Amino acid sequence: MNKILIMGPQGAGKGTQAEILAEKLKIPAISSGSLLREEIATGSDLGCEVTKFTEAGTLVPDELMVAIIKKRLAQPDAVNGWILDGFPRILSQVELFLNFVQPTNVILLKLNDENSVERLSGRLQCKECHQGFQEKFVPSKTHPFCDVCGGELVRRSDDTPEIIRQRLQIYHKETEPVAKKFEDMGILSRIDGSGTIEEVAELVAGVFVTN
């Protein structure tokens, strides 16, 4: 049973690689960010709790995030394994996470800061269906509109080089120690994330072929 975490700096393509690997392994790819949005949309008790924090502009507490993830991993489609993207991000979250589940593999996509800035500053998203594109690497064929639904493509307000570099500093300070923790546990695989989507996907898949 594959219980996989996928990590890496902003722009490394974690979500994309999680989806590709999920298709190969026939298990769900789960994004922590999407989980929050879905929980809010359902109007569940957990979703109402999340809304209180998001409307106040504060971070969702770790315990609440863990409760939402735990609920999702208990769903029928995840009984044979899963891939989780976006959690845990800091060491305190790791301890909470390991209290209820032990991952079998952690994939760390490596990308230098300059590549991260280049990728994120060219990122676009559809206003309607939220499909993502990248001006240079994954352009829309119908730019400035979405290939999926025809909606307008927009750039996130925080995808500027200055803000991206600030977020990368936080990643280096808070998330790299998480990778070290999993490396000490013997379950971390470092993958060069600077290639094309297909090249990186082949490297990621190789972890599971050799295992």
Buried (B, 14 or more C-beta within 10 A) or exposed (E): EBBBBBBBBBBBBBBBBBBBBBEEBEBBBBBBEBBBEBBBEEEBEBBEBBBEBEEEEEEBEBEBBBBBBBEBBEEEEBEEBBBBBBBBBBEEBBEBBBEEBEBBBBBBBBBEBEBBBBBBBBBBBBEBEEBBBBBEBBBBEEEEBBBBEEBEBEBEEEBBEEBBBEBBEEBEEBBEEBBEBBBEEEBBBBBEBBEEBEEBBBBBBEBBEEE
